[in-house]
Amino acid sequence: MLEERKQQIGENESIFREVNELVRPLDRELMTVLCECGDAACREQLLIAHDEYARLRQDPTLFVLRPGHDFAETEQVEAKHIEYWIVRKRPGLPAQIAREADPASG
C-alpha cells in the first residue's frame, strides 16, 4: 500500500507541474503557479520569481509547494520561503516518477 501511495503522490505532483509549465507569466519578475503538492484536491496558488521557478525546472526532482503541503515519505524540504517551500523527491520510486513525468524530458 505504501508504494501505491507514493505512486499517487508522485503522479499528482507531476500533473500540477505540467500545468505550471503551460502557464506563461504576465509579469517579467513574478509568476503565479499552482501548488505542486501530492494532494489532488489542492488548488492553492503561489507567487514565485520567474527565474527561481525556471531554476527549479532544471531538476525534475524539485517541486514548489505551499508550506506544510509536503509528504515526508516521498520528499524532503530543501528550502523554506514565506510563500512557498521547495522539496526534492526522495531516491527510488518518488524520484523515478518525477523524472519520467517531467515535461522537459519529452
DOBAVO-161067 format. One record per atom (N, C-alpha, C): atom name; x, y, z. Coordinates in Angstrom, 1 decimal, always signed. Layout:
("CA" (X Y Z)),
...
***
This chain:
("N" (+0.8 -1.2 +0.0)),
("CA" (+0.0 +0.0 +0.0)),
("C" (+0.9 +1.3 +0.0)),
("N" (+2.0 +1.2 +0.7)),
("CA" (+2.9 +2.4 +0.7)),
("C" (+3.4 +2.8 -0.7)),
("N" (+3.7 +1.8 -1.5)),
("CA" (+4.2 +2.0 -2.8)),
("C" (+3.1 +2.7 -3.7)),
("N" (+1.9 +2.2 -3.5)),
("CA" (+0.7 +2.8 -4.2)),
("C" (+0.5 +4.3 -3.8)),
("N" (+0.7 +4.6 -2.5)),
("CA" (+0.6 +5.9 -2.1)),
("C" (+1.7 +6.8 -2.7)),
("N" (+2.9 +6.3 -2.7)),
("CA" (+4.0 +7.1 -3.3)),
("C" (+3.7 +7.3 -4.7)),
("N" (+3.2 +6.3 -5.4)),
("CA" (+2.9 +6.5 -6.9)),
("C" (+1.9 +7.5 -7.1)),
("N" (+0.8 +7.5 -6.3)),
("CA" (-0.3 +8.5 -6.4)),
("C" (+0.2 +9.9 -6.1)),
("N" (+1.0 +10.1 -5.1)),
("CA" (+1.5 +11.4 -4.7)),
("C" (+2.4 +11.9 -5.9)),
("N" (+3.3 +11.1 -6.4)),
("CA" (+4.1 +11.5 -7.5)),
("C" (+3.3 +11.8 -8.7)),
("N" (+2.3 +11.1 -9.0)),
("CA" (+1.5 +11.4 -10.2)),
("C" (+0.8 +12.7 -10.0)),
("N" (+0.2 +13.0 -8.8)),
("CA" (-0.5 +14.2 -8.6)),
("C" (+0.5 +15.4 -8.7)),
("N" (+1.6 +15.3 -8.1)),
("CA" (+2.6 +16.4 -8.2)),
("C" (+3.0 +16.7 -9.6)),
("N" (+3.2 +15.6 -10.4)),
("CA" (+3.6 +15.8 -11.8)),
("C" (+2.6 +16.5 -12.6)),
("N" (+1.3 +16.2 -12.3)),
("CA" (+0.2 +16.9 -13.1)),
("C" (+0.2 +18.4 -12.8)),
("N" (+0.4 +18.8 -11.5)),
("CA" (+0.4 +20.2 -11.2)),
("C" (+1.7 +20.9 -11.8)),
("N" (+2.8 +20.2 -11.9)),
("CA" (+4.0 +20.7 -12.5)),
("C" (+3.7 +20.9 -14.0)),
("N" (+3.1 +20.0 -14.6)),
("CA" (+2.8 +20.1 -16.1)),
("C" (+1.9 +21.3 -16.3)),
("N" (+0.9 +21.5 -15.5)),
("CA" (+0.0 +22.7 -15.7)),
("C" (+0.8 +24.0 -15.5)),
("N" (+1.7 +24.0 -14.5)),
("CA" (+2.5 +25.2 -14.3)),
("C" (+3.4 +25.5 -15.5)),
("N" (+3.9 +24.5 -16.2)),
("CA" (+4.8 +24.6 -17.3)),
("C" (+4.0 +25.3 -18.5)),
("N" (+2.7 +25.1 -18.5)),
("CA" (+1.9 +25.7 -19.6)),
("C" (+1.6 +27.2 -19.3)),
("N" (+1.6 +27.6 -18.1)),
("CA" (+1.3 +29.0 -17.7)),
("C" (+2.4 +29.9 -18.1)),
("N" (+2.1 +31.0 -18.8)),
("CA" (+3.1 +32.0 -19.2)),
("C" (+2.9 +33.2 -18.2)),
("N" (+4.0 +33.6 -17.6)),
("CA" (+4.0 +34.7 -16.7)),
("C" (+3.6 +36.0 -17.4)),
("N" (+2.7 +36.8 -16.7)),
("CA" (+2.4 +38.1 -17.2)),
("C" (+3.3 +39.2 -16.7)),
("N" (+4.0 +38.9 -15.6)),
("CA" (+4.9 +39.8 -15.0)),
("C" (+6.3 +39.3 -15.3)),
("N" (+7.2 +40.2 -15.7)),
("CA" (+8.6 +39.7 -16.0)),
("C" (+9.4 +39.2 -14.8)),
("N" (+9.0 +39.5 -13.6)),
("CA" (+9.7 +39.1 -12.4)),
("C" (+9.0 +38.0 -11.6)),
("N" (+7.7 +38.1 -11.5)),
("CA" (+6.9 +37.2 -10.7)),
("C" (+5.9 +36.4 -11.5)),
("N" (+5.6 +35.3 -11.0)),
("CA" (+4.5 +34.5 -11.7)),
("C" (+3.7 +33.7 -10.6)),
("N" (+2.5 +33.4 -10.9)),
("CA" (+1.6 +32.6 -10.1)),
("C" (+1.6 +31.2 -10.6)),
("N" (+1.9 +30.2 -9.7)),
("CA" (+1.8 +28.8 -10.1)),
("C" (+0.9 +28.1 -9.1)),
("N" (+0.4 +26.9 -9.5)),
("CA" (-0.3 +26.1 -8.6)),
("C" (+0.6 +25.4 -7.7)),
("N" (+0.2 +25.1 -6.5)),
("CA" (+1.0 +24.3 -5.5)),
("C" (+1.2 +22.9 -6.2)),
("N" (+2.4 +22.5 -6.2)),
("CA" (+2.7 +21.2 -6.8)),
("C" (+2.8 +20.0 -5.8)),
("N" (+1.9 +20.1 -4.8)),
("CA" (+1.9 +19.1 -3.8)),
("C" (+1.2 +17.8 -4.3)),
("N" (+1.3 +16.8 -3.5)),
("CA" (+0.7 +15.5 -3.9)),
("C" (-0.8 +15.4 -3.6)),
("N" (-1.4 +16.4 -3.1)),
("CA" (-2.9 +16.3 -2.8)),
("C" (-3.6 +16.7 -4.1)),
("N" (-4.3 +15.8 -4.7)),
("CA" (-5.0 +16.0 -6.0)),
("C" (-6.1 +17.1 -5.8)),
("N" (-6.6 +17.3 -4.6)),
("CA" (-7.7 +18.3 -4.4)),
("C" (-7.1 +19.7 -4.2)),
("N" (-5.8 +19.9 -4.0)),
("CA" (-5.2 +21.2 -3.7)),
("C" (-5.3 +22.1 -5.0)),
("N" (-5.7 +23.3 -4.7)),
("CA" (-5.8 +24.3 -5.8)),
("C" (-5.2 +25.6 -5.4)),
("N" (-4.3 +25.6 -4.4)),
("CA" (-3.7 +26.8 -3.9)),
("C" (-2.7 +27.3 -4.9)),
("N" (-2.5 +28.6 -4.9)),
("CA" (-1.6 +29.3 -5.8)),
("C" (-0.5 +29.9 -5.0)),
("N" (+0.7 +30.0 -5.7)),
("CA" (+1.9 +30.5 -5.0)),
("C" (+2.5 +31.6 -5.9)),
("N" (+3.1 +32.6 -5.3)),
("CA" (+3.8 +33.6 -6.1)),
("C" (+5.3 +33.4 -6.0)),
("N" (+5.9 +33.3 -7.1)),
("CA" (+7.4 +32.9 -7.1)),
("C" (+8.0 +33.7 -8.2)),
("N" (+9.3 +34.0 -8.0)),
("CA" (+10.1 +34.7 -9.1)),
("C" (+10.2 +33.8 -10.3)),
("N" (+10.1 +34.4 -11.5)),
("CA" (+10.1 +33.6 -12.7)),
("C" (+11.5 +32.9 -12.8)),
("N" (+12.6 +33.6 -12.5)),
("CA" (+13.9 +32.9 -12.6)),
("C" (+14.1 +31.8 -11.6)),
("N" (+13.5 +31.9 -10.4)),
("CA" (+13.6 +30.9 -9.4)),
("C" (+12.8 +29.6 -9.9)),
("N" (+11.6 +29.9 -10.5)),
("CA" (+10.9 +28.7 -11.0)),
("C" (+11.6 +28.0 -12.1)),
("N" (+12.2 +28.9 -13.0)),
("CA" (+12.9 +28.3 -14.1)),
("C" (+14.1 +27.5 -13.6)),
("N" (+14.8 +27.9 -12.6)),
("CA" (+15.9 +27.2 -12.0)),
("C" (+15.4 +25.9 -11.4)),
("N" (+14.3 +25.8 -10.8)),
("CA" (+13.7 +24.6 -10.2)),
("C" (+13.4 +23.6 -11.3)),
("N" (+12.9 +24.1 -12.4)),
("CA" (+12.6 +23.2 -13.5)),
("C" (+13.8 +22.5 -14.2)),
("N" (+15.0 +22.9 -13.9)),
("CA" (+16.2 +22.3 -14.4)),
("C" (+16.4 +20.9 -13.7)),
("N" (+15.8 +20.7 -12.6)),
("CA" (+16.0 +19.5 -11.8)),
("C" (+14.6 +18.8 -11.7)),
("N" (+14.3 +17.7 -12.4)),
("CA" (+13.0 +17.2 -12.4)),
("C" (+12.5 +16.6 -11.0)),
("N" (+13.4 +16.5 -10.0)),
("CA" (+13.1 +16.1 -8.7)),
("C" (+12.7 +17.2 -7.8)),
("N" (+12.7 +18.4 -8.2)),
("CA" (+12.4 +19.6 -7.4)),
("C" (+10.9 +20.0 -7.7)),
("N" (+10.2 +20.4 -6.6)),
("CA" (+8.8 +20.8 -6.7)),
("C" (+8.7 +22.0 -5.8)),
("N" (+7.7 +22.9 -6.1)),
("CA" (+7.4 +24.1 -5.3)),
("C" (+6.0 +23.9 -4.7)),
("N" (+5.8 +24.1 -3.4)),
("CA" (+4.5 +23.9 -2.9)),
("C" (+4.3 +24.8 -1.7)),
("N" (+3.0 +24.9 -1.3)),
("CA" (+2.6 +25.7 -0.1)),
("C" (+3.3 +25.1 +1.1)),
("N" (+3.8 +26.0 +2.0)),
("CA" (+4.3 +25.5 +3.3)),
("C" (+3.4 +24.5 +4.0)),
("N" (+4.0 +23.4 +4.4)),
("CA" (+3.2 +22.3 +5.1)),
("C" (+2.5 +21.3 +4.2)),
("N" (+2.6 +21.5 +2.9)),
("CA" (+1.9 +20.6 +2.0)),
("C" (+2.9 +19.4 +1.6)),
("N" (+4.0 +19.3 +2.2)),
("CA" (+4.9 +18.2 +1.9)),
("C" (+4.5 +16.9 +2.5)),
("N" (+5.0 +15.8 +1.8)),
("CA" (+4.7 +14.4 +2.3)),
("C" (+6.1 +13.8 +2.6)),
("N" (+6.4 +13.7 +3.9)),
("CA" (+7.7 +13.3 +4.3)),
("C" (+8.1 +11.9 +3.8)),
("N" (+7.2 +11.1 +3.5)),
("CA" (+7.5 +9.7 +3.0)),
("C" (+8.0 +9.8 +1.5)),
("N" (+7.7 +10.8 +0.8)),
("CA" (+8.2 +10.9 -0.6)),
("C" (+9.1 +12.0 -1.0)),
("N" (+9.3 +13.0 +0.0)),
("CA" (+10.1 +14.2 -0.4)),
("C" (+10.7 +14.8 +0.9)),
("N" (+11.8 +15.5 +0.7)),
("CA" (+12.4 +16.3 +1.8)),
("C" (+12.4 +17.8 +1.4)),
("N" (+12.2 +18.6 +2.4)),
("CA" (+12.2 +20.0 +2.2)),
("C" (+13.6 +20.5 +2.0)),
("N" (+13.9 +21.2 +0.9)),
("CA" (+15.2 +21.7 +0.6)),
("C" (+15.4 +23.2 +1.0)),
("N" (+14.3 +24.0 +0.9)),
("CA" (+14.3 +25.4 +1.3)),
("C" (+12.9 +25.8 +1.7)),
("N" (+12.9 +26.8 +2.6)),
("CA" (+11.6 +27.3 +3.1)),
("C" (+11.6 +28.8 +2.8)),
("N" (+10.6 +29.3 +2.1)),
("CA" (+10.3 +30.7 +1.9)),
("C" (+9.0 +31.0 +2.5)),
("N" (+8.7 +32.3 +2.7)),
("CA" (+7.4 +32.6 +3.3)),
("C" (+6.2 +32.1 +2.5)),
("N" (+6.3 +32.3 +1.2)),
("CA" (+5.2 +32.0 +0.3)),
("C" (+5.2 +30.5 -0.2)),
("N" (+6.4 +29.9 -0.2)),
("CA" (+6.5 +28.5 -0.7)),
("C" (+7.6 +27.8 -0.1)),
("N" (+7.6 +26.4 -0.3)),
("CA" (+8.7 +25.6 +0.1)),
("C" (+9.2 +24.9 -1.2)),
("N" (+10.4 +24.5 -1.2)),
("CA" (+11.0 +23.7 -2.3)),
("C" (+11.3 +22.4 -1.7)),
("N" (+10.8 +21.3 -2.4)),
("CA" (+11.0 +20.0 -1.9)),
("C" (+11.7 +19.2 -3.0)),
("N" (+12.5 +18.2 -2.6)),
("CA" (+13.2 +17.2 -3.5)),
("C" (+12.6 +15.9 -3.3)),
("N" (+12.2 +15.2 -4.4)),
("CA" (+11.7 +13.8 -4.3)),
("C" (+12.8 +12.9 -3.7)),
("N" (+12.4 +12.0 -2.9)),
("CA" (+13.4 +11.0 -2.3)),
("C" (+13.8 +10.0 -3.3)),
("N" (+15.0 +9.5 -3.2)),
("CA" (+15.5 +8.5 -4.1)),
("C" (+14.6 +7.3 -4.2)),
("N" (+14.6 +6.6 -5.3)),
("CA" (+13.8 +5.4 -5.5)),
("C" (+12.5 +5.8 -6.3)),
("N" (+11.4 +5.2 -6.0)),
("CA" (+10.2 +5.4 -6.8)),
("C" (+9.8 +6.9 -6.9)),
("N" (+9.8 +7.7 -5.8)),
("CA" (+9.4 +9.1 -5.9)),
("C" (+10.2 +9.9 -6.9)),
("N" (+11.5 +9.7 -6.9)),
("CA" (+12.4 +10.4 -7.9)),
("C" (+12.2 +9.9 -9.3)),
("N" (+12.0 +8.6 -9.4)),
("CA" (+11.8 +8.0 -10.7)),
("C" (+10.5 +8.5 -11.4)),
("N" (+9.5 +8.6 -10.6)),
("CA" (+8.2 +9.1 -11.1)),
("C" (+8.4 +10.6 -11.6)),
("N" (+9.1 +11.4 -10.8)),
("CA" (+9.3 +12.8 -11.1)),
("C" (+10.1 +12.9 -12.4)),
("N" (+11.1 +12.1 -12.6)),
("CA" (+11.9 +12.2 -13.8)),
("C" (+11.1 +11.7 -15.0)),
("N" (+10.4 +10.6 -14.9)),
("CA" (+9.6 +10.1 -16.0)),
("C" (+8.5 +11.0 -16.4)),
("N" (+7.9 +11.8 -15.5)),
("CA" (+6.8 +12.6 -15.8)),
("C" (+7.2 +14.1 -16.1)),
("N" (+8.5 +14.3 -16.1)),
("CA" (+9.0 +15.7 -16.4)),
("C" (+8.6 +16.2 -17.8)),
("N" (+7.9 +17.3 -17.9)),
("CA" (+7.5 +17.8 -19.2)),
("C" (+8.7 +18.1 -20.1)),
("N" (+9.8 +18.5 -19.5)),
("CA" (+11.0 +18.9 -20.2)),
("C" (+11.7 +17.7 -20.8)),
("N" (+11.4 +16.5 -20.3)),
("CA" (+12.1 +15.4 -20.9)),
("C" (+11.5 +14.8 -22.1)),
("N" (+10.3 +15.3 -22.4)),
("CA" (+9.6 +14.7 -23.5)),
("C" (+9.6 +15.6 -24.7)),
***
